[in-house]
């Protein structure tokens, strides 16, 4: 049940035929895991908090650096040196005290991931490296949790939604590795992709619209072009396939 | 046979800043070989020394993934190839 304050706060989105009070209650009951409180995690967390997700668990091991501030909009100048999840949780709680924000200052590893995602209904990939993305993808599949991928580089961004057992997973699309590197970026790129991820999360929870499943959305900010690349579930996929490829 | 190749932004410095190139071939492999013929500097960004596609390069034909056996994938006149590179920033 929504409280009177919640009805007032979410009035404009409850007005949406696709959401209504029933959809708002679904958002309130949902628990979202956000991996990363940086460029993608900031906009995703802000809009999910504003939309009234019931519980958000935000995980990041990093501290705020001055060079983060061009894009990681949950962190401000006076947060430099502070834990990112503490900095983020403070802003998110001020934005919407009705949302339960859980700040977890940890490195995501293969060993702790199942425990970290336990109790979450959805996983948002807001990481900055492929290795952890693969761990998240596998954990999402193993625990049957929908997974919302996003990545950026410079003026380019990608997003894809993965429903375990039904759609292509991240490993069906990406098989290689690229070294962790200092990547170029301007804040508006993760802003767009983080918002797309948040939109997908809201749509999934409420059960509306068409998801970015079996397609990789490519955003080219320089030319302001969105391209959808069709991808397929790979039967030989290391993470979700049921067949073994011959060496 | 004319195939249009969309070049990923990160590779355009190797194609005289061209975003697209026209190539000939009946397979993805032949089209990429023609691209390399036109822009030799791009070869090491697409292929291993053994001539295999690098595992962070993805090729789409008319916006559909060409994986697996990308290089053998047939193409026809008017098709569009897109070369994309994995990205992982956040």
HADDOCK unambig.tbl for C-alpha pairs under 7 A between the chains (distance, minus, plus):
assign (segid A and resid 38 and name CA) (segid B and resid 90 and name CA) 6.74 0.50 0.50
assign (segid A and resid 39 and name CA) (segid B and resid 90 and name CA) 5.44 0.50 0.50
assign (segid A and resid 40 and name CA) (segid B and resid 90 and name CA) 5.43 0.50 0.50
assign (segid A and resid 126 and name CA) (segid B and resid 90 and name CA) 5.82 0.50 0.50
assign (segid A and resid 127 and name CA) (segid B and resid 90 and name CA) 5.31 0.50 0.50
assign (segid A and resid 128 and name CA) (segid B and resid 88 and name CA) 5.80 0.50 0.50
assign (segid A and resid 128 and name CA) (segid B and resid 89 and name CA) 4.43 0.50 0.50
assign (segid A and resid 128 and name CA) (segid B and resid 90 and name CA) 4.17 0.50 0.50
assign (segid A and resid 129 and name CA) (segid B and resid 88 and name CA) 5.25 0.50 0.50
assign (segid A and resid 129 and name CA) (segid B and resid 89 and name CA) 6.22 0.50 0.50
assign (segid A and resid 130 and name CA) (segid B and resid 88 and name CA) 5.54 0.50 0.50
assign (segid A and resid 151 and name CA) (segid B and resid 87 and name CA) 6.28 0.50 0.50
assign (segid A and resid 151 and name CA) (segid B and resid 88 and name CA) 5.19 0.50 0.50
assign (segid A and resid 151 and name CA) (segid B and resid 89 and name CA) 5.36 0.50 0.50
assign (segid A and resid 151 and name CA) (segid B and resid 90 and name CA) 5.42 0.50 0.50
assign (segid A and resid 152 and name CA) (segid B and resid 87 and name CA) 6.18 0.50 0.50
assign (segid A and resid 152 and name CA) (segid B and resid 88 and name CA) 6.19 0.50 0.50
assign (segid A and resid 152 and name CA) (segid B and resid 89 and name CA) 4.76 0.50 0.50
assign (segid A and resid 152 and name CA) (segid B and resid 90 and name CA) 5.64 0.50 0.50
assign (segid A and resid 153 and name CA) (segid B and resid 87 and name CA) 6.06 0.50 0.50
assign (segid A and resid 153 and name CA) (segid B and resid 89 and name CA) 5.44 0.50 0.50
assign (segid A and resid 175 and name CA) (segid B and resid 55 and name CA) 6.42 0.50 0.50
assign (segid A and resid 176 and name CA) (segid B and resid 55 and name CA) 4.55 0.50 0.50
assign (segid A and resid 176 and name CA) (segid B and resid 56 and name CA) 5.11 0.50 0.50
assign (segid A and resid 177 and name CA) (segid B and resid 56 and name CA) 6.58 0.50 0.50
assign (segid A and resid 178 and name CA) (segid B and resid 56 and name CA) 6.96 0.50 0.50
assign (segid A and resid 183 and name CA) (segid B and resid 89 and name CA) 6.41 0.50 0.50
assign (segid A and resid 190 and name CA) (segid B and resid 90 and name CA) 6.83 0.50 0.50
assign (segid A and resid 228 and name CA) (segid B and resid 63 and name CA) 6.88 0.50 0.50
assign (segid A and resid 229 and name CA) (segid B and resid 63 and name CA) 4.67 0.50 0.50
assign (segid A and resid 229 and name CA) (segid B and resid 64 and name CA) 5.62 0.50 0.50
assign (segid A and resid 229 and name CA) (segid B and resid 65 and name CA) 6.95 0.50 0.50
assign (segid A and resid 230 and name CA) (segid B and resid 63 and name CA) 6.06 0.50 0.50
assign (segid A and resid 230 and name CA) (segid B and resid 64 and name CA) 4.64 0.50 0.50
assign (segid A and resid 230 and name CA) (segid B and resid 65 and name CA) 6.13 0.50 0.50
assign (segid A and resid 231 and name CA) (segid B and resid 64 and name CA) 6.32 0.50 0.50
assign (segid A and resid 231 and name CA) (segid B and resid 65 and name CA) 5.48 0.50 0.50
